[in-house]
Amino acid sequence: MIAGLGHDVVNVAQFAEQMRDGDGWRKLFSVRELRQCSLLAEAKHDDEALHIAARWAGKEAVIKAWCEALAGCNTDYPYTLDNMPWPEIEILDDSHGCPRVELAQEVQNKLYESVSRLVSQSVSQSVSQSVSPKLSDLTNTTNLTELAELIETSKIAEEPQLTDLPDSHRDICNAIRWHISLTHDGSVQNNTAVASAVAILEIL
């Protein structure tokens, strides 16, 4: 299921102006992110600010998707704007040039803990849906023994066994998947450039 959806848009010219004001903005990105942005700008012969702004939009979109997921399970947010670990929420291209969300271990742990209830609910629904349809197999010729078996199966579906539920960070990790898309368009020089990102938090 889709647990959270986040979207963000950045005015690249304004972002580039902030970059020229000092190096404070670098603290928001990891060394790997800045290195990738520099290489991309060099390879595409465009402005580095385009790629950095797109990654900033990606970080914002990830946080928004995470917050939407937490709103769905009535869980407190693990971070505030004052202590958000921005450089530990990385938006990095893989070997195919596709953006991916990479979270530091501490951030991953916070994510697992905060959405574990949603993961359990998702697994419970999957188990229930996979078993309940058996009741539709009832026919006029179903005997009492078969009926009793179907009823017992239905009870099991209503309350999934503990073995069906995630019981470790590893299980929860396998049930969580991030999807992210980055884009930018326009020119930084004439103040028409924008960067945007969409992030989806999926619970399998």
C-alpha positions in Angstrom: 0.0 0.0 0.0 1.0 3.6 -0.5 1.6 5.0 3.0 2.8 8.4 2.1 3.2 10.8 -0.9 5.4 13.9 -0.9 6.0 16.6 -3.4 8.3 19.7 -3.4 9.2 22.5 -5.9 12.3 24.7 -5.6 13.0 28.0 -7.4 16.5 27.2 -8.6 17.6 30.9 -9.1 16.7 31.7 -5.5 18.4 28.5 -4.3 21.6 29.4 -6.3 21.6 32.9 -4.7 21.5 31.3 -1.2 24.4 29.1 -2.3 26.5 32.2 -3.1 25.8 33.7 0.3 28.1 31.2 2.1 28.9 27.5 2.7 26.2 27.0 5.3 23.9 25.2 2.8 26.6 22.5 2.3 25.8 21.2 5.8 22.4 20.1 4.4 24.0 17.6 2.0 26.4 14.7 2.2 29.8 14.6 0.5 28.5 12.0 -1.9 25.5 14.2 -2.9 27.7 17.2 -3.6 30.2 15.1 -5.5 27.5 13.6 -7.7 26.0 17.0 -8.4 29.4 18.4 -9.4 30.0 15.5 -11.8 26.5 15.8 -13.3 26.9 19.5 -14.0 30.3 18.8 -15.5 29.0 16.0 -17.7 25.9 17.9 -18.9 27.5 21.3 -19.1 24.9 23.0 -17.0 24.6 24.7 -13.7 25.4 22.7 -10.5 22.6 24.5 -8.7 20.1 22.7 -10.9 21.2 19.3 -9.5 21.6 20.4 -5.9 18.2 22.1 -5.9 16.6 18.9 -7.3 18.1 16.9 -4.4 16.9 19.4 -1.9 13.4 19.0 -3.4 13.9 15.3 -3.0 14.8 15.5 0.7 11.7 17.7 1.3 9.5 15.3 -0.6 10.8 12.3 1.4 10.1 14.1 4.7 6.6 15.0 3.5 5.8 11.4 2.5 7.1 10.2 5.8 5.0 12.7 7.7 1.9 11.7 5.8 2.5 8.0 6.7 2.8 8.9 10.4 -0.4 10.9 10.3 -2.1 7.8 9.1 -1.0 5.8 12.2 -1.3 8.6 14.8 2.5 8.5 15.6 4.6 11.4 16.7 7.2 12.8 14.3 10.7 11.6 15.2 12.3 14.9 14.1 11.6 18.6 14.1 12.9 21.3 11.8 15.6 22.1 14.4 17.1 18.6 14.5 16.3 17.2 11.1 19.4 15.2 9.9 19.4 16.5 6.4 22.8 15.1 5.2 21.8 11.7 6.5 18.7 11.7 4.1 20.6 11.2 0.9 19.2 11.4 -2.7 21.8 9.6 -4.8 21.8 8.3 -8.3 22.4 4.5 -8.8 24.6 3.0 -11.4 21.8 3.5 -14.0 21.5 7.2 -13.2 18.1 6.7 -11.4 17.7 8.6 -8.1 17.4 6.6 -4.9 16.7 7.4 -1.3 19.6 6.4 1.0 19.0 6.8 4.8 21.7 6.6 7.5 21.3 3.8 10.0 20.0 6.0 12.7 17.4 7.6 10.4 16.4 4.1 9.2 15.9 3.0 12.7 13.6 6.0 13.3 11.7 5.2 10.2 11.3 1.5 11.1 10.1 2.4 14.6 7.7 5.1 13.5 5.9 3.0 10.7 6.1 -0.4 12.4 2.3 -0.2 13.2 1.5 0.5 9.6 3.7 -2.5 8.5 1.8 -4.8 10.9 -1.5 -3.5 9.6 -0.5 -4.1 6.0 0.6 -7.7 6.7 -2.6 -8.4 8.6 -4.7 -7.2 5.7 -2.7 -9.3 3.2 -3.1 -12.4 5.3 -6.8 -11.8 5.7 -7.4 -11.1 2.0 -5.5 -14.2 1.0 -7.7 -16.5 3.2 -11.1 -14.9 3.4 -12.1 -15.6 -0.2 -12.2 -19.3 0.6 -15.7 -18.7 2.2 -16.9 -17.9 -1.3 -16.3 -21.6 -2.1 -19.5 -22.5 -0.2 -22.0 -24.4 -2.3 -25.3 -26.2 -1.7 -23.3 -29.5 -1.5 -20.8 -28.3 1.1 -21.0 -30.8 4.0 -20.7 -29.9 7.7 -17.1 -30.9 8.0 -16.1 -28.7 5.1 -18.2 -25.8 6.5 -16.4 -26.1 9.9 -13.0 -26.0 8.2 -14.0 -22.9 6.3 -15.2 -21.1 9.5 -12.0 -22.0 11.3 -10.0 -20.7 8.4 -11.9 -17.5 8.5 -11.2 -17.0 12.2 -7.5 -17.4 11.5 -7.7 -14.8 8.9 -9.3 -12.3 11.3 -6.4 -12.6 13.7 -3.1 -13.4 11.8 -0.6 -15.5 13.7 2.3 -13.7 15.3 4.6 -15.6 12.9 3.0 -13.7 10.1 3.9 -10.3 11.5 7.2 -8.5 11.2 9.2 -9.1 14.4 12.5 -7.4 13.6 14.0 -4.3 11.9 15.1 -6.6 9.1 11.5 -7.8 8.5 10.2 -4.2 8.6 13.0 -3.0 6.3 12.0 -5.6 3.7 8.4 -4.3 3.9 9.4 -0.7 3.2 10.2 0.7 -0.2 11.0 4.3 -1.4 10.2 5.6 -4.8 11.5 9.0 -5.9 11.6 11.1 -9.1 13.5 14.3 -9.7 13.2 16.8 -12.5 14.4 20.3 -13.4 13.7 22.7 -16.2 14.4 26.2 -17.3 17.4 28.5 -17.0 19.1 29.7 -13.9 20.4 32.8 -15.7 16.9 34.2 -16.6 15.3 33.0 -13.4 13.0 30.5 -15.0 14.6 27.3 -13.6 12.6 25.1 -11.2 13.4 21.8 -9.7 10.8 19.4 -8.3 10.6 16.0 -6.7 7.9 13.4 -5.9 8.6 10.7 -3.2 6.4 7.7 -2.4 6.7 5.6 0.7 5.3 2.2 0.0 4.7 -0.6 2.5 4.6 -4.0 0.9 
